[in-house]
Amino acid sequence: MNKFLIAGNWKMNKTASEAKAFIEELKAKNFSNAEEVAVLVPFTDLYTVKDALAGSGIKFGAQNVHFEASGAFTGEVSVPMLSEIGVDYCVIGHSERREYFNETDETVNKKLKVLIEAGITPILCVGESLEVREKGEEQAFVGGQLVADFEGISAKDATKIVIAYEPIWAIGTGKTATPEQAEEMCAFIRGVMEGMYDAVVAESLLILYGGSMKPSNAKELLEKEDINGGLIGGASLKADDFAGIADAAAALK
Ligand code: PEP
């Protein structure tokens, strides 16, 4: 039986009241695979979304966290704060955070470790820019990110991390990687993880594809062997589109 994770990354969208209304719309879809559906929302929406999702089976999470537990870090949010809310997931290393907010492989690595310790599942984003892909260096680049991001993480803990392959050139551009390009990179990532750990770890990992996934291309991406779901930006903001992707995953079970 295929297992999937269909995770919607809302980015900096939806106020708390908009979030509540959206979750009501989503719940009305009555997903057969609700446990494999998640929404990753702004910090200010977390409590509202938690309450609105109660009993639905749909999971929720944050989009970033600080690696320190507390202290003089104005504007930041810590893992204990997320733990108390009860989030299931936290996105780490999204390309927008790497590009605009100085996220580095070193901070990504620290964040992964504290999240795992707290029992929150990290969704680690990796992926190359257009410039790197045009040079044919996507595998070297993503392989390097994985080695740095998993530094000092045990095999047992590695299995607790979801990896999202997100080619930067396909995020929010409407330009999707072809199913073959996406599968090639997701299979490559699984191979890197096998090399760093072992085949059992590699096989147990959920590896998602992210980059302009929508209902019209979800099936062909999700039916690929090494693609275990999607991290979805734009299409996760519309209940019908997000449900269309979740339904495509459910149909492949
Ligand atoms: C993302 O932000 O993780 C993403 C994949 O965005 P989009 O689906 O809009 O390309």
py3Dmol code that shows the C-alpha trace and the ligand (Angstrom):
import py3Dmol

protein = """\
ATOM      1  CA  MET A   1       0.000   0.000   0.000  1.00  0.00           C
ATOM      2  CA  ASN A   2       1.436   3.378  -1.003  1.00  0.00           C
ATOM      3  CA  LYS A   3       1.844   5.870   1.795  1.00  0.00           C
ATOM      4  CA  PHE A   4       1.701   9.569   1.047  1.00  0.00           C
ATOM      5  CA  LEU A   5       1.878  12.970   2.656  1.00  0.00           C
ATOM      6  CA  ILE A   6       0.020  15.792   0.956  1.00  0.00           C
ATOM      7  CA  ALA A   7       1.131  18.949   2.748  1.00  0.00           C
ATOM      8  CA  GLY A   8      -0.071  22.445   1.966  1.00  0.00           C
ATOM      9  CA  ASN A   9       2.410  25.253   2.638  1.00  0.00           C
ATOM     10  CA  TRP A  10       0.297  28.375   3.052  1.00  0.00           C
ATOM     11  CA  LYS A  11       3.383  30.624   3.255  1.00  0.00           C
ATOM     12  CA  MET A  12       2.391  34.143   4.459  1.00  0.00           C
ATOM     13  CA  ASN A  13      -1.276  33.774   3.570  1.00  0.00           C
ATOM     14  CA  LYS A  14      -4.576  33.678   5.480  1.00  0.00           C
ATOM     15  CA  THR A  15      -5.494  35.569   8.642  1.00  0.00           C
ATOM     16  CA  ALA A  16      -6.908  33.525  11.519  1.00  0.00           C
ATOM     17  CA  SER A  17     -10.505  34.106  10.422  1.00  0.00           C
ATOM     18  CA  GLU A  18      -9.645  33.187   6.831  1.00  0.00           C
ATOM     19  CA  ALA A  19      -7.861  30.086   8.105  1.00  0.00           C
ATOM     20  CA  LYS A  20     -10.914  28.999  10.111  1.00  0.00           C
ATOM     21  CA  ALA A  21     -13.213  29.391   7.117  1.00  0.00           C
ATOM     22  CA  PHE A  22     -10.771  27.519   4.893  1.00  0.00           C
ATOM     23  CA  ILE A  23     -10.458  24.574   7.313  1.00  0.00           C
ATOM     24  CA  GLU A  24     -14.262  24.276   7.412  1.00  0.00           C
ATOM     25  CA  GLU A  25     -14.232  24.053   3.609  1.00  0.00           C
ATOM     26  CA  LEU A  26     -11.466  21.457   3.720  1.00  0.00           C
ATOM     27  CA  LYS A  27     -13.217  19.296   6.323  1.00  0.00           C
ATOM     28  CA  ALA A  28     -16.318  19.239   4.143  1.00  0.00           C
ATOM     29  CA  LYS A  29     -14.251  17.342   1.544  1.00  0.00           C
ATOM     30  CA  ASN A  30     -14.330  14.289   3.866  1.00  0.00           C
ATOM     31  CA  PHE A  31     -10.959  12.961   2.797  1.00  0.00           C
ATOM     32  CA  SER A  32     -10.617   9.181   2.950  1.00  0.00           C
ATOM     33  CA  ASN A  33      -6.895   9.819   3.488  1.00  0.00           C
ATOM     34  CA  ALA A  34      -7.205  12.678   6.039  1.00  0.00           C
ATOM     35  CA  GLU A  35      -4.304  11.319   8.105  1.00  0.00           C
ATOM     36  CA  GLU A  36      -2.048  11.875   5.096  1.00  0.00           C
ATOM     37  CA  VAL A  37      -3.146  15.473   4.593  1.00  0.00           C
ATOM     38  CA  ALA A  38      -1.516  18.395   6.427  1.00  0.00           C
ATOM     39  CA  VAL A  39      -1.663  22.183   6.414  1.00  0.00           C
ATOM     40  CA  LEU A  40       1.460  24.206   7.280  1.00  0.00           C
ATOM     41  CA  VAL A  41       0.299  27.581   8.405  1.00  0.00           C
ATOM     42  CA  PRO A  42       1.532  30.951   9.727  1.00  0.00           C
ATOM     43  CA  PHE A  43       2.283  30.984  13.473  1.00  0.00           C
ATOM     44  CA  THR A  44      -0.682  33.280  14.090  1.00  0.00           C
ATOM     45  CA  ASP A  45      -3.057  30.651  12.639  1.00  0.00           C
ATOM     46  CA  LEU A  46      -1.792  27.632  14.597  1.00  0.00           C
ATOM     47  CA  TYR A  47      -4.276  27.647  17.503  1.00  0.00           C
ATOM     48  CA  THR A  48      -7.221  28.480  15.272  1.00  0.00           C
ATOM     49  CA  VAL A  49      -6.299  25.742  12.813  1.00  0.00           C
ATOM     50  CA  LYS A  50      -5.757  23.224  15.612  1.00  0.00           C
ATOM     51  CA  ASP A  51      -9.236  23.888  17.011  1.00  0.00           C
ATOM     52  CA  ALA A  52     -10.873  23.909  13.611  1.00  0.00           C
ATOM     53  CA  LEU A  53      -9.234  20.602  12.613  1.00  0.00           C
ATOM     54  CA  ALA A  54     -10.172  18.763  15.846  1.00  0.00           C
ATOM     55  CA  GLY A  55     -11.499  15.293  15.090  1.00  0.00           C
ATOM     56  CA  SER A  56     -10.904  15.578  11.327  1.00  0.00           C
ATOM     57  CA  GLY A  57      -7.685  13.538  11.197  1.00  0.00           C
ATOM     58  CA  ILE A  58      -6.017  16.263   9.116  1.00  0.00           C
ATOM     59  CA  LYS A  59      -2.594  17.231  10.500  1.00  0.00           C
ATOM     60  CA  PHE A  60      -1.087  20.671  10.905  1.00  0.00           C
ATOM     61  CA  GLY A  61       2.216  22.368  11.395  1.00  0.00           C
ATOM     62  CA  ALA A  62       4.410  25.446  11.248  1.00  0.00           C
ATOM     63  CA  GLN A  63       6.705  26.766   8.531  1.00  0.00           C
ATOM     64  CA  ASN A  64       9.821  27.553  10.586  1.00  0.00           C
ATOM     65  CA  VAL A  65      11.217  27.477  14.120  1.00  0.00           C
ATOM     66  CA  HIS A  66      14.280  28.729  15.993  1.00  0.00           C
ATOM     67  CA  PHE A  67      16.817  26.174  17.214  1.00  0.00           C
ATOM     68  CA  GLU A  68      17.201  27.718  20.679  1.00  0.00           C
ATOM     69  CA  ALA A  69      14.582  26.828  23.297  1.00  0.00           C
ATOM     70  CA  SER A  70      14.233  30.399  24.603  1.00  0.00           C
ATOM     71  CA  GLY A  71      16.126  33.664  24.915  1.00  0.00           C
ATOM     72  CA  ALA A  72      16.800  37.043  23.389  1.00  0.00           C
ATOM     73  CA  PHE A  73      15.747  36.302  19.794  1.00  0.00           C
ATOM     74  CA  THR A  74      13.176  38.982  19.048  1.00  0.00           C
ATOM     75  CA  GLY A  75      10.492  37.840  16.658  1.00  0.00           C
ATOM     76  CA  GLU A  76      11.373  34.151  16.821  1.00  0.00           C
ATOM     77  CA  VAL A  77       9.345  31.104  17.892  1.00  0.00           C
ATOM     78  CA  SER A  78      10.835  28.083  19.679  1.00  0.00           C
ATOM     79  CA  VAL A  79      10.267  24.343  19.589  1.00  0.00           C
ATOM     80  CA  PRO A  80       8.751  24.253  23.127  1.00  0.00           C
ATOM     81  CA  MET A  81       6.237  26.867  21.943  1.00  0.00           C
ATOM     82  CA  LEU A  82       5.274  24.681  18.993  1.00  0.00           C
ATOM     83  CA  SER A  83       5.219  21.563  21.167  1.00  0.00           C
ATOM     84  CA  GLU A  84       2.749  23.099  23.554  1.00  0.00           C
ATOM     85  CA  ILE A  85       0.407  23.874  20.692  1.00  0.00           C
ATOM     86  CA  GLY A  86       0.760  20.263  19.537  1.00  0.00           C
ATOM     87  CA  VAL A  87       1.898  20.703  15.950  1.00  0.00           C
ATOM     88  CA  ASP A  88       2.576  17.551  13.935  1.00  0.00           C
ATOM     89  CA  TYR A  89       5.000  19.038  11.410  1.00  0.00           C
ATOM     90  CA  CYS A  90       7.407  21.916  10.865  1.00  0.00           C
ATOM     91  CA  VAL A  91       8.884  22.928   7.509  1.00  0.00           C
ATOM     92  CA  ILE A  92      12.628  23.491   7.659  1.00  0.00           C
ATOM     93  CA  GLY A  93      14.964  24.951   5.065  1.00  0.00           C
ATOM     94  CA  HIS A  94      12.371  26.101   2.563  1.00  0.00           C
ATOM     95  CA  SER A  95      14.163  27.817  -0.313  1.00  0.00           C
ATOM     96  CA  GLU A  96      12.412  31.094   0.517  1.00  0.00           C
ATOM     97  CA  ARG A  97      13.906  30.974   4.019  1.00  0.00           C
ATOM     98  CA  ARG A  98      17.283  30.019   2.623  1.00  0.00           C
ATOM     99  CA  GLU A  99      17.131  32.877   0.109  1.00  0.00           C
ATOM    100  CA  TYR A 100      15.502  35.719   2.084  1.00  0.00           C
ATOM    101  CA  PHE A 101      16.192  34.906   5.759  1.00  0.00           C
ATOM    102  CA  ASN A 102      19.758  33.626   5.854  1.00  0.00           C
ATOM    103  CA  GLU A 103      18.806  30.011   6.538  1.00  0.00           C
ATOM    104  CA  THR A 104      21.924  27.895   6.107  1.00  0.00           C
ATOM    105  CA  ASP A 105      22.586  24.167   6.165  1.00  0.00           C
ATOM    106  CA  GLU A 106      24.090  24.701   9.608  1.00  0.00           C
ATOM    107  CA  THR A 107      20.921  26.271  11.067  1.00  0.00           C
ATOM    108  CA  VAL A 108      18.794  23.709   9.216  1.00  0.00           C
ATOM    109  CA  ASN A 109      20.789  20.932  10.870  1.00  0.00           C
ATOM    110  CA  LYS A 110      20.329  22.449  14.347  1.00  0.00           C
ATOM    111  CA  LYS A 111      16.608  22.884  13.777  1.00  0.00           C
ATOM    112  CA  LEU A 112      16.167  19.282  12.606  1.00  0.00           C
ATOM    113  CA  LYS A 113      17.823  18.011  15.775  1.00  0.00           C
ATOM    114  CA  VAL A 114      15.697  20.016  18.215  1.00  0.00           C
ATOM    115  CA  LEU A 115      12.474  19.193  16.379  1.00  0.00           C
ATOM    116  CA  ILE A 116      13.208  15.461  16.412  1.00  0.00           C
ATOM    117  CA  GLU A 117      14.002  15.610  20.096  1.00  0.00           C
ATOM    118  CA  ALA A 118      10.589  17.209  20.678  1.00  0.00           C
ATOM    119  CA  GLY A 119       8.759  14.624  18.563  1.00  0.00           C
ATOM    120  CA  ILE A 120       7.739  17.102  15.838  1.00  0.00           C
ATOM    121  CA  THR A 121       8.243  15.795  12.314  1.00  0.00           C
ATOM    122  CA  PRO A 122      10.441  18.102  10.244  1.00  0.00           C
ATOM    123  CA  ILE A 123       9.697  18.526   6.547  1.00  0.00           C
ATOM    124  CA  LEU A 124      13.158  19.314   5.223  1.00  0.00           C
ATOM    125  CA  CYS A 125      13.258  21.162   1.892  1.00  0.00           C
ATOM    126  CA  VAL A 126      16.138  20.731  -0.525  1.00  0.00           C
ATOM    127  CA  GLY A 127      16.435  21.724  -4.166  1.00  0.00           C
ATOM    128  CA  GLU A 128      18.531  23.487  -6.751  1.00  0.00           C
ATOM    129  CA  SER A 129      18.236  26.832  -8.494  1.00  0.00           C
ATOM    130  CA  LEU A 130      17.777  27.182 -12.251  1.00  0.00           C
ATOM    131  CA  GLU A 131      21.406  28.242 -12.554  1.00  0.00           C
ATOM    132  CA  VAL A 132      22.606  25.046 -10.867  1.00  0.00           C
ATOM    133  CA  ARG A 133      20.317  22.887 -13.017  1.00  0.00           C
ATOM    134  CA  GLU A 134      21.451  24.565 -16.218  1.00  0.00           C
ATOM    135  CA  LYS A 135      25.008  23.633 -15.287  1.00  0.00           C
ATOM    136  CA  GLY A 136      23.877  20.026 -14.756  1.00  0.00           C
ATOM    137  CA  GLU A 137      24.956  20.183 -11.131  1.00  0.00           C
ATOM    138  CA  GLU A 138      21.612  19.484  -9.448  1.00  0.00           C
ATOM    139  CA  GLN A 139      22.644  16.138  -7.977  1.00  0.00           C
ATOM    140  CA  ALA A 140      25.929  17.448  -6.565  1.00  0.00           C
ATOM    141  CA  PHE A 141      24.080  20.430  -5.096  1.00  0.00           C
ATOM    142  CA  VAL A 142      21.207  18.516  -3.498  1.00  0.00           C
ATOM    143  CA  GLY A 143      23.579  15.750  -2.353  1.00  0.00           C
ATOM    144  CA  GLY A 144      25.680  18.409  -0.628  1.00  0.00           C
ATOM    145  CA  GLN A 145      22.620  19.870   1.086  1.00  0.00           C
ATOM    146  CA  LEU A 146      21.629  16.428   2.399  1.00  0.00           C
ATOM    147  CA  VAL A 147      25.088  15.629   3.746  1.00  0.00           C
ATOM    148  CA  ALA A 148      25.237  18.973   5.578  1.00  0.00           C
ATOM    149  CA  ASP A 149      21.627  18.946   6.779  1.00  0.00           C
ATOM    150  CA  PHE A 150      21.851  15.392   8.229  1.00  0.00           C
ATOM    151  CA  GLU A 151      25.257  15.922   9.872  1.00  0.00           C
ATOM    152  CA  GLY A 152      25.334  14.101  13.236  1.00  0.00           C
ATOM    153  CA  ILE A 153      21.773  12.737  12.878  1.00  0.00           C
ATOM    154  CA  SER A 154      21.464   9.019  13.694  1.00  0.00           C
ATOM    155  CA  ALA A 155      19.816   6.472  11.413  1.00  0.00           C
ATOM    156  CA  LYS A 156      16.900   6.160  13.846  1.00  0.00           C
ATOM    157  CA  ASP A 157      16.362   9.907  13.827  1.00  0.00           C
ATOM    158  CA  ALA A 158      16.834  10.203  10.056  1.00  0.00           C
ATOM    159  CA  THR A 159      13.721   8.056   9.560  1.00  0.00           C
ATOM    160  CA  LYS A 160      11.727  10.713  11.440  1.00  0.00           C
ATOM    161  CA  ILE A 161      12.417  13.379   8.813  1.00  0.00           C
ATOM    162  CA  VAL A 162      10.293  13.954   5.708  1.00  0.00           C
ATOM    163  CA  ILE A 163      12.333  15.261   2.770  1.00  0.00           C
ATOM    164  CA  ALA A 164      10.780  17.536   0.151  1.00  0.00           C
ATOM    165  CA  TYR A 165      12.590  17.921  -3.151  1.00  0.00           C
ATOM    166  CA  GLU A 166      11.690  21.384  -4.391  1.00  0.00           C
ATOM    167  CA  PRO A 167      13.524  22.643  -7.462  1.00  0.00           C
ATOM    168  CA  ILE A 168      13.564  26.400  -6.905  1.00  0.00           C
ATOM    169  CA  TRP A 169      12.845  27.047 -10.575  1.00  0.00           C
ATOM    170  CA  ALA A 170       9.508  25.251 -10.208  1.00  0.00           C
ATOM    171  CA  ILE A 171       8.278  26.979  -7.028  1.00  0.00           C
ATOM    172  CA  GLY A 172       5.453  29.421  -7.648  1.00  0.00           C
ATOM    173  CA  THR A 173       6.447  29.697 -11.299  1.00  0.00           C
ATOM    174  CA  GLY A 174       3.820  27.426 -12.789  1.00  0.00           C
ATOM    175  CA  LYS A 175       6.755  25.503 -14.266  1.00  0.00           C
ATOM    176  CA  THR A 176       6.559  21.960 -12.902  1.00  0.00           C
ATOM    177  CA  ALA A 177       9.449  19.526 -13.089  1.00  0.00           C
ATOM    178  CA  THR A 178       8.430  16.727 -15.440  1.00  0.00           C
ATOM    179  CA  PRO A 179       7.450  13.542 -13.611  1.00  0.00           C
ATOM    180  CA  GLU A 180      10.696  12.045 -14.934  1.00  0.00           C
ATOM    181  CA  GLN A 181      12.842  14.921 -13.622  1.00  0.00           C
ATOM    182  CA  ALA A 182      11.072  14.811 -10.252  1.00  0.00           C
ATOM    183  CA  GLU A 183      11.397  11.024  -9.998  1.00  0.00           C
ATOM    184  CA  GLU A 184      15.033  11.129 -11.004  1.00  0.00           C
ATOM    185  CA  MET A 185      15.849  13.548  -8.178  1.00  0.00           C
ATOM    186  CA  CYS A 186      13.663  11.820  -5.567  1.00  0.00           C
ATOM    187  CA  ALA A 187      15.304   8.475  -6.437  1.00  0.00           C
ATOM    188  CA  PHE A 188      18.684  10.195  -6.257  1.00  0.00           C
ATOM    189  CA  ILE A 189      17.819  11.540  -2.780  1.00  0.00           C
ATOM    190  CA  ARG A 190      16.794   8.049  -1.637  1.00  0.00           C
ATOM    191  CA  GLY A 191      20.109   6.739  -2.955  1.00  0.00           C
ATOM    192  CA  VAL A 192      22.070   9.405  -1.065  1.00  0.00           C
ATOM    193  CA  MET A 193      20.224   8.469   2.107  1.00  0.00           C
ATOM    194  CA  GLU A 194      21.015   4.798   1.504  1.00  0.00           C
ATOM    195  CA  GLY A 195      24.669   5.727   1.149  1.00  0.00           C
ATOM    196  CA  MET A 196      24.630   7.859   4.302  1.00  0.00           C
ATOM    197  CA  TYR A 197      22.611   5.342   6.320  1.00  0.00           C
ATOM    198  CA  ASP A 198      21.296   2.091   4.857  1.00  0.00           C
ATOM    199  CA  ALA A 199      18.598   0.654   2.615  1.00  0.00           C
ATOM    200  CA  VAL A 200      16.111   0.262   5.481  1.00  0.00           C
ATOM    201  CA  VAL A 201      16.341   3.973   6.322  1.00  0.00           C
ATOM    202  CA  ALA A 202      16.167   4.965   2.647  1.00  0.00           C
ATOM    203  CA  GLU A 203      13.099   2.814   1.989  1.00  0.00           C
ATOM    204  CA  SER A 204      11.237   4.067   5.043  1.00  0.00           C
ATOM    205  CA  LEU A 205      11.624   7.750   4.127  1.00  0.00           C
ATOM    206  CA  LEU A 206       8.800   9.852   2.780  1.00  0.00           C
ATOM    207  CA  ILE A 207      10.192  11.930  -0.085  1.00  0.00           C
ATOM    208  CA  LEU A 208       7.855  14.614  -1.424  1.00  0.00           C
ATOM    209  CA  TYR A 209       7.972  16.641  -4.606  1.00  0.00           C
ATOM    210  CA  GLY A 210       7.181  20.356  -4.461  1.00  0.00           C
ATOM    211  CA  GLY A 211       6.956  22.895  -7.271  1.00  0.00           C
ATOM    212  CA  SER A 212       3.716  23.962  -8.941  1.00  0.00           C
ATOM    213  CA  MET A 213       1.918  20.718  -8.111  1.00  0.00           C
ATOM    214  CA  LYS A 214      -1.780  20.979  -8.953  1.00  0.00           C
ATOM    215  CA  PRO A 215      -4.736  18.638  -9.549  1.00  0.00           C
ATOM    216  CA  SER A 216      -3.917  18.368 -13.263  1.00  0.00           C
ATOM    217  CA  ASN A 217      -0.370  17.083 -12.750  1.00  0.00           C
ATOM    218  CA  ALA A 218      -0.629  15.413  -9.317  1.00  0.00           C
ATOM    219  CA  LYS A 219      -1.411  11.890 -10.520  1.00  0.00           C
ATOM    220  CA  GLU A 220       1.526  11.637 -12.903  1.00  0.00           C
ATOM    221  CA  LEU A 221       3.904  12.905 -10.225  1.00  0.00           C
ATOM    222  CA  LEU A 222       2.492  10.882  -7.332  1.00  0.00           C
ATOM    223  CA  GLU A 223       2.443   7.609  -9.248  1.00  0.00           C
ATOM    224  CA  LYS A 224       6.227   7.697  -9.551  1.00  0.00           C
ATOM    225  CA  GLU A 225       7.944   5.122  -7.380  1.00  0.00           C
ATOM    226  CA  ASP A 226      10.100   7.459  -5.299  1.00  0.00           C
ATOM    227  CA  ILE A 227       7.594  10.301  -4.884  1.00  0.00           C
ATOM    228  CA  ASN A 228       5.618   9.827  -1.672  1.00  0.00           C
ATOM    229  CA  GLY A 229       3.598  12.995  -1.740  1.00  0.00           C
ATOM    230  CA  GLY A 230       3.666  16.691  -2.350  1.00  0.00           C
ATOM    231  CA  LEU A 231       4.568  19.951  -0.669  1.00  0.00           C
ATOM    232  CA  ILE A 232       2.124  22.323  -2.239  1.00  0.00           C
ATOM    233  CA  GLY A 233       2.194  26.105  -2.163  1.00  0.00           C
ATOM    234  CA  GLY A 234      -0.186  28.000  -4.431  1.00  0.00           C
ATOM    235  CA  ALA A 235      -2.651  25.168  -4.994  1.00  0.00           C
ATOM    236  CA  SER A 236      -2.969  24.567  -1.243  1.00  0.00           C
ATOM    237  CA  LEU A 237      -4.696  27.929  -0.812  1.00  0.00           C
ATOM    238  CA  LYS A 238      -7.802  26.810  -2.698  1.00  0.00           C
ATOM    239  CA  ALA A 239      -9.773  24.018  -1.054  1.00  0.00           C
ATOM    240  CA  ASP A 240     -10.879  22.486  -4.371  1.00  0.00           C
ATOM    241  CA  ASP A 241      -7.349  22.379  -5.768  1.00  0.00           C
ATOM    242  CA  PHE A 242      -5.813  21.042  -2.577  1.00  0.00           C
ATOM    243  CA  ALA A 243      -8.551  18.419  -2.300  1.00  0.00           C
ATOM    244  CA  GLY A 244      -7.978  17.464  -5.945  1.00  0.00           C
ATOM    245  CA  ILE A 245      -4.342  16.668  -5.130  1.00  0.00           C
ATOM    246  CA  ALA A 246      -5.241  14.755  -1.948  1.00  0.00           C
ATOM    247  CA  ASP A 247      -7.825  12.770  -3.927  1.00  0.00           C
ATOM    248  CA  ALA A 248      -5.215  11.923  -6.582  1.00  0.00           C
ATOM    249  CA  ALA A 249      -3.063  10.430  -3.799  1.00  0.00           C
ATOM    250  CA  ALA A 250      -6.034   8.527  -2.333  1.00  0.00           C
ATOM    251  CA  ALA A 251      -6.780   7.016  -5.749  1.00  0.00           C
ATOM    252  CA  LEU A 252      -3.245   5.602  -5.926  1.00  0.00           C
ATOM    253  CA  LYS A 253      -3.497   3.626  -2.689  1.00  0.00           C
TER     254      LYS A 253
END
"""
ligand_1 = """\
10
PEP
C 6.293 25.579 -1.976
O 6.261 26.729 -1.592
O 6.763 24.717 -1.220
C 5.768 25.271 -3.309
C 5.999 24.103 -3.821
O 5.053 26.274 -3.931
P 4.186 26.126 -5.300
O 3.365 24.867 -5.169
O 3.363 27.364 -5.340
O 5.166 26.017 -6.413
"""
view = py3Dmol.view(width=600, height=400)
view.addModel(protein, "pdb")
view.setStyle({"model": 0}, {"cartoon": {"style": "trace"}})
view.addModel(ligand_1, "xyz")
view.setStyle({"model": 1}, {"stick": {}})
view.zoomTo()
view.show()
